[in-house]
Amino acid sequence: MAHTSQSLRRGAALLASTVAALGLLTACGNGGQGKSPESVSGTAAPATGNASGTDSSGTSPVPSGSGSSSASQGGGSSTGGGSTGGSSTGGTTTSSAAATRCHTSELSASVGGNNPGAGQENFPVVLTNKSGRTCTVRGYPGAAFVNSSGTQLGPDPQRASGTTATTVTLKPGQSAWAGLTFSNPEISGAKTATPAALLVTPPDEKDSLKVTWKNGAVPVSGNASSVRLGVFSAGTGA
């Protein structure tokens, strides 16, 4: 029995020595520090090792500084009210009311009554805006007396001197007139012819308007046979 007790004491001592040696080796493997790893704060998202994607509080981990915006959530969409206010109607703009030149097709022509004076015959050549828009005339018309076959009678009328061109704005239905004058053939002794019509060409246009002439003979050659035209003014010249 004494021998057995001594053997047990020796085994316990050997086991204690072995445990002590193992503890010493573990301390050497930690570099002798024995500290836990530090936790460093930062802006990186947490590691994705957690399969549930949640932390211990049960909320989803969100990286620092990753706040959402209304645009990313669709809050930046427009209601369209601004674009409606800036749209045009029917392709028109505020400048659409600005007057432009009257074209021949938008006008009608007539010749007013004679207003003779000082041996002169004076007729207003009238252009009237028959279109649905506002347009303008400026300067001298073109004109020519013609017979029934369309042949011109006499030379081209001359432009009257001492007149200044102005722009005349014609709303629908409004008129402008230019004076057509010539010396009375009975006084001047000029040769005459009786036209069938007067062709009137609006300023800056190529096409003419035909007006029946009802005012008798006109000078076509010889002394003082010139026919003159003035610039357009507002109204009918009556």
Secondary structure, 3 states (H helix, E strand, C coil): CHHHHHHHHHHHHHHHHHHHHHHHHHHHHCCCCCCCCCCCCCCCCCCCCCCCCCCCCCCCCCCCCCCCCCCCCCCCCCCCHHHHHCCCCCCCCHHHHCCEECCHHHEEEEECCCCCECCEEEEEEEEEECCCCCEEEECCCEEEEECCCCCEECCCCEECCCCCCCEEEECCCCEEEEEEEEECHHHHCCEEECCCEEEEECCCCCCCEEEECCCCCEEEECCCCCEEECCCEECCCC
